[in-house]
């Protein structure tokens, strides 16, 4: 099959999203898998002494097309999850999983890499190529290459099933999220809701051919209702529907086949079996091997130390919330569905502003323009609109250039929520930077968010939290796009330890609090006026509002994840919820109802790549706050010397050297949590 017959096989430049259809998936992926297996056989059979060019480089180059094509398929499964794309993705997922698992178990390939490391050429290889060889040897061991032959089929079956279960977990969550709707026909029930939220709900109802207002469990609809709606019963119904997504609870809209409970149990059992086969005591030990942290105990100590520091502040936050609810709002039986509403009222009372007021200033064109200006000022590049085939009319495409016009990289930006798009925000790659025979192949990234789209003929407006989310994902994108490496295996986000990969993203969040930045990226949706200094000062004063509660919430998720993958017996008498409840007793200050099923929607660890790795967010916060402190010490958030050093020592390095070495090269010392605690207002007075 040629690329003219199948656009999924066209790797000459950008993905052909204007032509690629679900029907192209099976023939293209089948062909690429066949070619990949033939390449492996050819390289194994080559009798010549092993070199980088005739083996490692040839294998990487030869399998790149398969990775890129499957990346496009996986991306479309995430952003356009219609039945045809879901079926096309799931049909080929077992074959893809089998291929890569077989690759990881191929002892002849393993022997070739070992021979390459022991060859005379190795000493003269670049640091990047040496790192790739080391990573490959490690990954072969993790992939089961050293298992006895009679155990490999079982290990292969586990890998396939894990991939299928992770995909099914996410699909169940999306289906459950889409299945619920709250239809309101009496506007009096919407007291307190801002106009933008009502307009959006009205448009959704009209599109569905309904009268009134339609609210869903997607973030742009659910969040404002929980934050502003005065109708407590409405908040309770929405909260229960959201909290029991993809669960066994009878909530009036779910289906038994969407229950993620059995999937979680099966995932945990398979991961435990996988780890045991490889000689680990638990899956967390296996997960940490390619990360910065050494042992589960080290991670648990870090998390519990942070919890010890944060919990007194969280308890103070909670006491203030309960007192305000009782004394000012007459809520004497405070419930979790009151938390966002009461918090917003307390925020307004204490700091005399609301998120709704702030949101009117963060209009999409100005926010995006402000983000690009920060990128340009920090890293000496230019962001320009570009053209490319896209998967939806909402998608925009841009290019990064040097000041003299040379192409650095390109990225897609897909900002709005859709029913066919998975929730949350994420960055992924379409292509990595590397040197080819014809020159440098420039990187391409996807930036995906789930913000509310424009309504009423006005530009979209974002909450400040959503602005922070956009900057966060852009940080991931910059890590990928500003790479200078010439080997794809350690270029950009490749080869970076998982618990360091959030450093650039969380670093970028700091610029959402700089006055000079906000001045240039705000324009009121009605008047065009920039954010007033007085309102900014209130935002800054409120920056650490409930930071203690937010910190222990993240620590709750992280501890739950690490304990689940290091101490929990999926075949024992305890349940996943038992683990979570125990963790909550240790660190939480706001305990949900017994029927709350948070784990069933915790897609980071069950449907994504964060199993035994969710702590990475908190660890990366330590790293990113410490890095930003270097700019604070220089007295300028755009200090050119510090910015160049951050680019040279961290962003552009990718996975060429260990993340801790990158950090120490930038800061000149080991990481310290002091800056994070200071930024979060959790320093004892």
C-alpha positions as CSV (number, residue, x, y, z in Angstrom):
1,X,0.0,0.0,0.0
2,X,1.3,3.4,-0.9
3,X,0.9,6.8,0.8
4,X,-1.2,7.9,-2.1
5,X,-3.7,5.1,-1.2
6,X,-3.3,5.6,2.6
7,X,-2.5,9.0,4.1
8,X,-1.7,7.5,7.4
9,X,1.5,6.2,5.7
10,X,2.5,9.7,4.6
11,X,5.5,10.8,6.7
12,X,6.8,13.4,4.4
13,X,5.7,16.3,6.6
14,X,2.6,17.0,8.7
15,X,-0.1,14.4,9.4
16,X,-2.9,14.5,6.8
17,X,-5.8,15.1,9.2
18,X,-7.9,16.2,6.2
19,X,-7.7,12.8,4.6
20,X,-7.1,10.2,7.4
21,X,-10.2,8.1,8.1
22,X,-10.8,5.2,10.5
23,X,-10.7,2.8,7.5
24,X,-7.1,3.6,7.0
25,X,-6.0,2.4,10.4
26,X,-5.9,-1.4,10.0
27,X,-4.2,-1.6,6.6
28,X,-1.6,1.1,7.5
29,X,-0.7,-0.3,11.0
30,X,-0.7,-3.9,9.7
31,X,1.7,-2.9,6.9
32,X,4.0,-1.0,9.3
33,X,4.0,-3.9,11.8
34,X,4.9,-6.3,9.0
35,X,7.7,-4.0,7.9
36,X,8.9,-3.5,11.5
37,X,9.1,-7.3,12.0
38,X,11.0,-7.7,8.8
39,X,13.5,-5.0,9.8
40,X,14.1,-6.6,13.2
41,X,14.8,-10.0,11.5
42,X,17.1,-8.3,9.0
43,X,19.1,-6.5,11.7
44,X,19.3,-9.7,13.9
45,X,20.6,-11.7,10.9
46,X,23.3,-9.2,9.9
47,X,26.6,-10.9,10.6
48,X,28.7,-7.7,10.5
49,X,30.1,-6.3,13.8
50,X,27.4,-4.3,15.5
51,X,27.7,-0.5,15.2
52,X,25.4,2.4,15.9
53,X,24.7,3.0,12.2
54,X,24.0,-0.6,11.2
55,X,22.0,-1.4,14.3
56,X,20.7,1.1,16.9
57,X,20.3,4.0,14.5
58,X,18.8,1.8,11.8
59,X,16.3,0.2,14.3
60,X,15.2,3.7,15.6
61,X,14.8,5.1,12.1
62,X,13.1,2.0,10.8
63,X,10.4,2.0,13.5
64,X,9.8,5.7,13.6
65,X,7.0,5.5,11.0
66,X,5.0,3.0,13.1
67,X,5.4,5.2,16.2
68,X,4.2,8.3,14.3
69,X,1.3,6.6,12.6
70,X,0.1,5.0,15.9
71,X,0.5,8.3,17.6
72,X,-1.9,9.9,15.1
73,X,-4.4,7.1,15.7
74,X,-4.1,7.5,19.5
75,X,-4.5,11.2,19.2
76,X,-7.7,11.0,17.1
77,X,-9.0,8.4,19.6
78,X,-8.6,11.1,22.3
79,X,-9.9,14.1,20.5
80,X,-12.5,12.6,18.3
81,X,-13.8,9.5,20.2
82,X,-16.6,8.7,17.8
83,X,-17.6,5.0,17.5
84,X,-15.6,4.5,14.2
85,X,-12.4,5.9,15.7
86,X,-12.9,4.0,18.9
87,X,-13.4,0.7,17.0
88,X,-10.4,1.4,14.7
89,X,-8.1,2.1,17.7
90,X,-9.2,-0.8,19.8
91,X,-9.0,-3.3,16.9
92,X,-5.3,-2.6,16.4
93,X,-4.3,-1.9,20.1
94,X,-3.6,-5.6,20.9
95,X,-1.4,-5.9,17.8
96,X,0.5,-2.8,18.7
97,X,0.9,-4.0,22.3
98,X,2.1,-7.4,21.2
99,X,4.6,-6.0,18.8
100,X,6.3,-3.7,21.4
101,X,6.2,-6.4,24.1
102,X,7.8,-8.9,21.7
103,X,10.4,-6.3,20.8
104,X,11.1,-5.8,24.5
105,X,11.5,-9.5,25.0
106,X,13.7,-10.2,22.0
107,X,16.9,-11.6,23.4
108,X,18.8,-11.3,20.1
109,X,18.1,-7.6,20.0
110,X,19.1,-7.4,23.7
111,X,22.4,-9.2,22.8
112,X,23.0,-6.7,20.0
113,X,22.7,-3.7,22.4
114,X,24.9,-5.4,24.9
115,X,27.5,-6.1,22.1
116,X,27.2,-2.4,21.1
117,X,28.0,-1.3,24.6
118,X,31.0,-3.6,24.8
119,X,32.2,-2.6,21.3
120,X,35.3,-0.4,20.6
121,X,33.0,2.2,19.1
122,X,31.1,2.8,22.3
123,X,33.7,4.9,24.0
124,X,33.6,7.4,21.1
125,X,29.8,7.7,20.9
126,X,28.1,10.9,21.9
127,X,26.6,11.2,25.4
128,X,23.1,11.1,23.7
129,X,23.8,7.8,22.0
130,X,25.3,6.3,25.1
131,X,22.2,7.3,27.1
132,X,20.0,5.7,24.5
133,X,21.9,2.4,24.7
134,X,21.7,2.5,28.5
135,X,18.0,3.2,28.4
136,X,17.4,0.4,25.9
137,X,19.3,-2.1,28.1
138,X,17.2,-1.1,31.1
139,X,14.0,-1.3,29.1
140,X,14.8,-4.7,27.8
141,X,15.1,-5.9,31.3
142,X,11.8,-4.3,32.2
143,X,10.3,-5.7,29.0
144,X,10.9,-9.3,30.1
145,X,13.9,-10.0,27.8
146,X,15.7,-12.0,30.5
147,X,12.6,-14.0,31.5
148,X,12.7,-17.8,30.8
149,X,11.2,-18.6,27.5
150,X,8.3,-20.5,29.0
151,X,7.3,-17.3,30.9
152,X,7.4,-14.9,28.0
153,X,4.0,-15.7,26.5
154,X,2.4,-15.0,29.8
155,X,4.3,-11.7,30.1
156,X,3.2,-10.8,26.6
157,X,-0.5,-11.6,27.4
158,X,-0.3,-9.3,30.5
159,X,1.1,-6.4,28.5
160,X,-1.7,-6.7,25.9
161,X,-4.4,-6.9,28.5
162,X,-3.0,-3.9,30.4
163,X,-3.2,-1.8,27.3
164,X,-6.7,-2.9,26.6
165,X,-7.9,-2.3,30.1
166,X,-6.3,1.2,30.3
167,X,-8.2,2.2,27.1
168,X,-11.4,0.7,28.4
169,X,-11.1,2.6,31.6
170,X,-10.9,5.9,29.8
171,X,-13.7,5.0,27.4
172,X,-16.0,4.0,30.3
173,X,-15.3,7.3,32.0
174,X,-16.0,9.3,28.9
175,X,-19.2,7.4,28.2
176,X,-20.4,7.9,31.8
177,X,-19.5,11.6,31.6
178,X,-21.5,12.0,28.4
179,X,-24.5,10.0,29.6
180,X,-25.6,12.5,32.3
181,X,-27.5,15.7,31.8
182,X,-29.4,18.0,34.2
183,X,-32.1,19.9,32.4
184,X,-33.4,23.0,34.1
185,X,-36.5,24.8,32.8
186,X,-37.1,27.3,35.6
187,X,-34.4,30.1,35.5
188,X,-35.1,30.8,39.2
189,X,-33.3,27.5,39.9
190,X,-30.1,29.0,38.4
191,X,-29.8,31.9,40.9
192,X,-26.1,32.8,41.4
193,X,-24.9,31.4,38.1
194,X,-23.0,34.0,36.0
195,X,-24.4,34.9,32.6
196,X,-21.7,33.1,30.6
197,X,-22.5,29.8,32.3
198,X,-26.2,30.2,31.6
199,X,-25.6,31.2,28.0
200,X,-23.4,28.1,27.5
201,X,-26.1,25.8,29.0
202,X,-28.8,27.4,26.9
203,X,-26.8,26.8,23.7
204,X,-26.2,23.2,24.7
205,X,-29.9,22.7,25.3
206,X,-30.9,24.4,22.0
207,X,-28.4,22.1,20.1
208,X,-30.1,19.1,21.7
209,X,-33.5,20.5,20.7
210,X,-34.5,21.1,24.3
211,X,-36.0,24.1,26.2
212,X,-34.3,25.6,29.1
213,X,-30.7,25.0,30.2
214,X,-28.6,21.8,29.9
215,X,-25.8,21.1,32.3
216,X,-23.3,18.2,31.9
217,X,-20.4,16.7,33.8
218,X,-17.8,18.2,31.4
219,X,-15.6,20.6,33.3
220,X,-16.8,23.9,31.6
221,X,-20.4,23.1,32.6
222,X,-19.9,21.3,35.9
223,X,-17.3,23.6,37.5
224,X,-19.2,27.0,37.3
225,X,-22.5,25.3,38.5
226,X,-20.8,23.9,41.6
227,X,-19.0,27.2,42.3
228,X,-21.9,29.6,41.8
229,X,-25.3,27.9,42.0
230,X,-27.2,28.9,45.1
231,X,-29.6,25.9,44.6
232,X,-28.1,23.4,47.1
233,X,-30.2,20.5,45.8
234,X,-29.0,21.2,42.3
235,X,-25.4,21.2,43.5
236,X,-26.0,17.9,45.3
237,X,-27.5,16.2,42.3
238,X,-24.6,17.3,40.1
239,X,-22.0,16.3,42.7
240,X,-23.5,12.8,43.1
241,X,-23.6,12.3,39.4
242,X,-20.0,13.4,39.0
243,X,-18.7,11.5,42.0
244,X,-20.2,8.2,40.8
245,X,-19.1,8.2,37.2
246,X,-18.1,4.8,35.9
247,X,-19.0,3.2,39.3
248,X,-21.3,0.4,40.5
249,X,-23.5,3.0,42.3
250,X,-27.0,3.3,41.0
251,X,-27.1,6.9,40.0
252,X,-29.9,6.8,37.5
253,X,-27.8,7.2,34.4
254,X,-24.9,4.8,34.4
255,X,-24.7,1.3,32.9
256,X,-23.2,-1.8,34.6
257,X,-20.8,-2.2,31.7
258,X,-19.3,1.2,32.4
259,X,-18.2,0.2,36.0
260,X,-14.5,0.7,36.3
261,X,-14.3,-1.2,39.6
262,X,-13.5,-4.6,38.1
263,X,-11.1,-3.0,35.7
264,X,-9.1,-1.4,38.5
265,X,-8.9,-4.7,40.4
266,X,-7.7,-6.5,37.2
267,X,-5.2,-3.8,36.4
268,X,-3.7,-3.9,39.8
269,X,-3.5,-7.7,39.8
270,X,-1.8,-7.8,36.4
271,X,0.7,-5.1,37.4
272,X,1.5,-7.0,40.5
273,X,2.0,-10.2,38.5
274,X,4.1,-8.3,35.9
275,X,6.4,-6.9,38.7
276,X,6.8,-10.3,40.4
277,X,7.8,-11.9,37.1
278,X,10.6,-9.3,36.8
279,X,11.8,-9.9,40.3
280,X,10.3,-6.8,42.0
281,X,8.5,-6.8,45.3
282,X,5.7,-4.7,43.9
283,X,4.8,-2.7,40.8
284,X,5.9,0.6,42.4
285,X,9.5,-0.7,42.5
286,X,9.3,-1.5,38.8
287,X,7.7,1.9,38.0
288,X,10.5,3.8,39.8
289,X,13.4,2.2,38.0
290,X,13.4,4.8,35.2
291,X,12.5,7.7,37.5
292,X,14.5,10.1,39.7
293,X,13.2,8.5,43.0
294,X,14.9,5.3,44.2
295,X,12.3,3.4,46.3
296,X,8.6,3.6,47.2
297,X,9.7,4.2,50.8
298,X,11.6,7.3,49.7
299,X,8.6,8.6,47.8
300,X,6.3,7.9,50.8
301,X,8.7,9.7,53.1
302,X,8.7,12.7,50.8
303,X,4.9,12.8,50.6
304,X,4.4,12.4,54.3
305,X,6.9,15.0,55.1
306,X,5.1,17.4,52.8
307,X,1.8,16.4,54.4
308,X,3.1,17.1,57.9
309,X,4.1,20.6,56.8
310,X,0.9,21.3,54.9
311,X,-1.9,19.7,57.1
312,X,-1.9,22.4,59.8
313,X,-2.5,25.0,57.1
314,X,-5.2,22.7,55.5
315,X,-6.9,22.4,58.9
316,X,-6.9,26.1,59.3
317,X,-8.4,26.5,55.8
318,X,-11.2,24.0,56.6
319,X,-12.0,25.6,59.9
320,X,-12.4,29.0,58.2
321,X,-14.6,27.4,55.5
322,X,-16.9,25.8,58.1
323,X,-17.2,28.9,60.2
324,X,-18.0,31.1,57.2
325,X,-20.6,28.6,56.0
326,X,-22.3,28.6,59.4
327,X,-22.0,32.2,60.3
328,X,-22.5,34.0,57.0
329,X,-24.5,31.5,54.9
330,X,-26.5,29.6,57.5
331,X,-25.1,26.2,56.4
332,X,-24.9,24.3,59.6
333,X,-24.6,20.8,58.0
334,X,-21.7,21.5,55.6
335,X,-21.4,18.9,52.8
336,X,-18.8,18.4,50.1
337,X,-21.1,19.8,47.4
338,X,-21.0,23.0,49.3
339,X,-17.2,23.3,49.3
340,X,-16.7,25.1,45.9
341,X,-19.7,27.4,46.5
342,X,-18.8,28.4,50.0
343,X,-15.1,28.8,49.0
344,X,-16.2,31.2,46.3
345,X,-18.3,33.2,48.7
346,X,-15.5,33.3,51.2
347,X,-13.0,34.4,48.6
348,X,-15.4,37.2,47.5
349,X,-15.9,38.3,51.1
350,X,-12.3,38.2,52.1
351,X,-10.7,39.7,49.0
352,X,-13.7,41.5,47.4
353,X,-13.5,39.9,44.1
354,X,-14.7,36.7,42.4
355,X,-13.3,34.4,39.8
356,X,-16.3,35.4,37.6
357,X,-15.1,39.0,37.7
358,X,-11.5,38.0,36.8
359,X,-12.7,35.7,34.0
360,X,-14.1,38.6,32.0
361,X,-10.6,40.0,31.5
362,X,-9.0,36.7,30.2
363,X,-10.2,36.7,26.7
364,X,-8.8,34.0,24.4
365,X,-7.0,36.2,21.8
366,X,-5.2,38.1,24.6
367,X,-4.4,35.1,26.7
368,X,-2.9,33.2,23.7
369,X,-1.0,36.3,22.6
370,X,0.3,36.8,26.2
371,X,1.5,33.2,26.4
372,X,3.4,33.6,23.1
373,X,5.0,36.9,24.3
374,X,6.3,35.1,27.4
375,X,7.7,32.3,25.3
376,X,9.4,34.8,23.0
377,X,10.8,36.9,25.8
378,X,12.2,34.0,27.7
379,X,13.7,31.9,25.0
380,X,14.5,34.1,22.0
381,X,12.1,32.5,19.6
382,X,9.1,33.9,17.6
383,X,5.6,32.3,17.5
384,X,3.7,32.7,14.3
385,X,0.4,31.4,12.9
386,X,0.9,28.6,10.4
387,X,-1.3,26.4,8.3
388,X,-1.9,22.6,8.4
389,X,-4.7,20.1,7.9
390,X,-6.5,19.8,11.3
391,X,-9.0,17.3,12.9
392,X,-11.6,19.9,13.9
393,X,-12.4,23.5,12.9
394,X,-11.5,24.7,16.4
395,X,-7.9,23.7,16.0
396,X,-5.1,26.3,15.4
397,X,-1.6,25.6,14.2
398,X,1.6,27.6,14.9
399,X,5.3,27.6,14.3
400,X,8.3,28.5,16.4
401,X,11.1,30.3,14.6
402,X,14.5,31.7,15.6
403,X,14.9,35.5,15.4
404,X,16.4,35.0,11.9
405,X,13.5,33.0,10.7
406,X,14.7,29.4,11.0
407,X,12.1,26.8,11.9
408,X,12.4,25.4,15.4
409,X,9.2,23.4,15.7
410,X,5.4,23.5,15.2
411,X,2.4,22.8,17.3
412,X,-1.4,22.3,17.2
413,X,-3.6,24.0,19.8
414,X,-7.1,22.5,20.5
415,X,-8.6,24.5,23.4
416,X,-12.3,23.7,23.6
417,X,-14.3,20.9,25.2
418,X,-16.3,18.5,23.0
419,X,-18.4,15.5,23.8
420,X,-16.1,13.4,21.6
421,X,-12.9,14.6,23.4
422,X,-11.5,13.1,26.5
423,X,-11.4,15.3,29.6
424,X,-8.5,17.2,31.1
425,X,-5.6,18.9,29.4
426,X,-2.5,17.2,27.9
427,X,0.4,17.6,25.6
428,X,1.6,14.9,23.2
429,X,4.0,14.7,20.3
430,X,3.4,14.3,16.7
431,X,7.0,14.1,15.7
432,X,10.4,14.3,17.5
433,X,13.5,16.3,16.6
434,X,16.4,14.4,15.1
435,X,19.1,14.6,12.5
436,X,18.4,12.9,9.2
437,X,20.4,12.5,6.0
438,X,18.8,15.6,4.7
439,X,19.2,17.7,7.8
440,X,17.3,18.3,11.1
441,X,13.7,17.0,11.4
442,X,11.9,19.6,13.5
443,X,9.6,18.6,16.3
444,X,5.8,18.9,16.3
445,X,3.5,18.9,19.4
446,X,-0.2,18.8,20.3
447,X,-1.6,21.1,23.0
448,X,-5.1,20.0,24.2
449,X,-7.4,21.6,26.7
450,X,-11.1,21.5,27.6
451,X,-12.2,25.1,28.0
452,X,-15.6,26.6,27.3
453,X,-16.0,27.7,23.7
454,X,-17.1,31.3,22.7
455,X,-20.8,32.0,23.2
456,X,-23.0,34.9,22.2
457,X,-20.7,36.1,19.5
458,X,-18.0,37.1,22.0
459,X,-14.5,35.7,22.4
460,X,-14.0,32.8,24.8
461,X,-13.1,33.8,28.3
462,X,-11.0,31.7,30.7
463,X,-10.7,31.5,34.4
464,X,-7.3,32.3,35.9
465,X,-7.0,28.6,36.7
466,X,-7.6,27.8,33.0
467,X,-4.9,30.3,32.0
468,X,-2.6,28.5,34.4
469,X,-3.6,25.2,32.7
470,X,-2.8,26.6,29.3
471,X,0.7,27.8,30.4
472,X,1.3,24.4,32.0
473,X,0.6,22.5,28.8
474,X,2.7,25.0,26.9
475,X,5.6,24.2,29.2
476,X,5.4,20.6,28.2
477,X,5.2,21.7,24.6
478,X,8.4,23.9,25.0
479,X,10.2,20.9,26.6
480,X,9.5,19.0,23.4
481,X,9.9,21.8,20.8
482,X,13.0,23.6,22.1
483,X,15.1,20.4,22.2
484,X,18.5,20.7,20.6
485,X,19.3,17.0,20.6
486,X,19.8,15.1,17.4
487,X,18.8,11.6,18.5
488,X,15.1,11.0,18.8
489,X,15.4,8.6,21.7
490,X,16.5,11.3,24.1
491,X,15.2,14.4,22.3
492,X,12.5,16.6,23.9
493,X,10.4,14.7,26.3
494,X,12.0,11.3,25.3
495,X,14.1,9.7,27.9
496,X,13.3,12.3,30.6
497,X,12.6,10.7,34.0
498,X,8.8,10.7,34.6
499,X,9.1,12.6,37.9
500,X,11.0,15.4,36.2
501,X,8.8,15.7,33.1
502,X,6.4,18.1,34.9
503,X,9.3,20.6,35.8
504,X,9.0,22.8,32.6
505,X,5.2,22.8,32.7
506,X,4.9,23.9,36.4
507,X,7.7,26.4,35.9
508,X,5.7,28.2,33.2
509,X,2.7,28.5,35.6
510,X,4.6,31.2,37.6
511,X,4.3,33.7,34.7
512,X,0.5,33.7,35.2
513,X,1.1,35.7,38.4
514,X,3.5,38.4,37.0
515,X,1.9,41.8,36.7
516,X,3.9,42.7,33.6
517,X,2.6,39.6,31.9
518,X,-1.1,40.0,33.0
519,X,-1.2,43.6,31.9
520,X,-0.4,42.5,28.3
521,X,-2.6,39.4,28.2
522,X,-5.9,40.8,29.5
523,X,-8.7,42.7,27.8
524,X,-12.3,42.8,29.3
525,X,-14.7,40.9,27.1
526,X,-17.1,43.9,26.8
527,X,-14.9,47.0,27.2
528,X,-11.4,45.8,26.1
529,X,-9.9,47.3,29.3
530,X,-6.8,45.5,30.7
531,X,-6.9,43.9,34.2
532,X,-7.0,46.7,36.8
533,X,-4.0,46.8,39.2
534,X,-6.4,46.9,42.1
535,X,-8.0,43.6,41.0
536,X,-4.6,42.0,40.4
537,X,-3.5,43.0,43.9
538,X,-6.6,41.2,45.2
539,X,-5.8,38.1,43.1
540,X,-2.2,38.1,44.4
541,X,-3.4,38.5,48.0
542,X,-5.7,35.5,47.4
543,X,-3.1,33.5,45.6
544,X,-2.6,31.1,48.4
545,X,-6.3,31.0,49.4
546,X,-6.8,27.4,50.6
547,X,-3.4,26.4,49.4
548,X,-3.2,24.0,52.4
549,X,-6.4,22.2,51.4
550,X,-5.2,22.0,47.8
551,X,-1.8,20.7,48.8
552,X,-3.2,17.9,51.0
553,X,-5.6,16.9,48.3
554,X,-2.8,16.4,45.8
555,X,-0.9,14.5,48.5
556,X,-3.9,12.4,49.1
557,X,-4.0,11.3,45.5
558,X,-0.2,10.7,45.5
559,X,-0.2,8.6,48.6
560,X,-3.2,6.6,47.4
561,X,-1.4,5.9,44.1
562,X,1.9,4.9,45.7
563,X,0.4,2.7,48.5
564,X,-2.0,1.1,46.0
565,X,1.0,0.0,43.8
566,X,3.4,-0.8,46.6
567,X,1.5,-2.3,49.5
568,X,-2.1,-3.2,48.4
569,X,-2.9,-6.9,47.6
570,X,-5.5,-6.9,44.8
571,X,-6.3,-10.5,45.7
572,X,-6.7,-9.8,49.4
573,X,-9.7,-8.8,51.5
574,X,-9.1,-5.0,51.3
575,X,-10.6,-2.9,48.5
576,X,-9.3,0.0,46.5
577,X,-11.7,2.2,48.5
578,X,-10.3,0.9,51.7
579,X,-6.9,2.2,50.7
580,X,-8.2,5.6,49.8
581,X,-10.2,5.9,53.0
582,X,-7.1,5.0,55.1
583,X,-5.1,7.7,53.3
584,X,-7.9,10.2,53.8
585,X,-7.8,9.6,57.5
586,X,-4.1,10.4,57.5
587,X,-4.0,13.5,55.3
588,X,-7.4,14.8,54.2
589,X,-9.4,17.5,55.9
590,X,-12.5,17.3,53.6
591,X,-13.9,13.7,53.6
592,X,-16.4,12.8,50.8
593,X,-19.5,10.7,51.4
594,X,-19.0,6.9,51.6
595,X,-20.6,6.5,48.1
596,X,-18.0,8.8,46.4
597,X,-16.0,6.7,43.9
598,X,-13.0,8.9,43.1
599,X,-10.8,5.9,42.0
600,X,-13.3,5.0,39.2
601,X,-12.4,8.3,37.4
602,X,-8.7,8.5,38.4
603,X,-7.6,8.1,34.8
604,X,-4.1,9.4,35.4
605,X,-3.1,6.1,37.1
606,X,-5.6,3.7,35.6
607,X,-6.0,5.0,32.1
608,X,-2.8,7.0,31.7
609,X,0.9,6.6,32.5
610,X,1.0,7.8,36.1
611,X,0.7,4.5,37.9
612,X,3.0,4.7,40.9
613,X,4.0,8.1,39.5
614,X,1.3,10.6,40.5
615,X,3.8,12.0,43.2
616,X,5.7,13.4,40.2
617,X,3.4,16.5,40.2
618,X,4.4,17.4,43.8
619,X,8.1,16.5,43.3
620,X,8.2,18.5,40.1
621,X,6.6,21.5,42.0
622,X,9.6,21.4,44.2
623,X,11.9,21.5,41.2
624,X,10.0,24.1,39.3
625,X,9.6,26.5,42.2
626,X,13.3,26.2,43.0
627,X,14.1,26.9,39.3
628,X,11.8,30.0,39.3
629,X,13.5,31.2,42.4
630,X,16.7,31.7,40.3
631,X,14.8,34.4,38.4
632,X,13.5,35.9,41.6
633,X,17.0,36.0,43.0
634,X,18.1,37.8,39.8
635,X,15.3,40.3,40.3
636,X,13.7,39.8,36.9
637,X,11.3,37.1,35.7
638,X,12.7,37.5,32.2
639,X,16.4,37.9,33.2
640,X,18.1,37.0,29.9
641,X,21.1,35.3,31.5
642,X,19.0,33.1,33.8
643,X,16.6,32.4,30.9
644,X,19.4,31.3,28.6
645,X,20.8,29.0,31.4
646,X,17.4,27.5,31.9
647,X,17.0,26.8,28.2
648,X,20.6,25.5,27.9
649,X,20.7,23.3,31.0
650,X,17.1,22.0,31.3
651,X,14.7,22.6,28.4
652,X,17.0,21.9,25.4
653,X,18.7,18.9,27.1
654,X,15.7,16.6,26.8
655,X,16.7,13.2,28.2
656,X,20.4,13.4,27.2
657,X,21.5,13.4,30.8
658,X,19.9,12.7,34.1
659,X,17.3,15.2,35.2
660,X,19.1,15.8,38.6
661,X,22.3,16.7,36.7
662,X,20.3,19.1,34.6
663,X,18.9,20.7,37.7
664,X,22.2,21.0,39.4
665,X,23.8,22.4,36.3
666,X,21.2,25.2,36.4
667,X,21.0,25.8,40.2
668,X,24.4,24.7,41.2
669,X,23.1,22.6,44.1
670,X,20.6,19.9,45.1
671,X,16.8,20.7,45.0
672,X,15.2,22.3,48.0
673,X,11.5,22.5,48.9
674,X,11.9,26.0,50.5
675,X,10.8,27.9,47.5
676,X,7.6,25.8,47.0
677,X,6.6,26.2,50.6
678,X,7.2,30.0,50.4
679,X,5.3,30.3,47.1
680,X,2.4,28.4,48.6
681,X,2.3,30.5,51.8
682,X,3.0,27.5,53.9
683,X,5.8,29.0,56.0
684,X,5.2,29.4,59.7
685,X,4.9,33.1,60.7
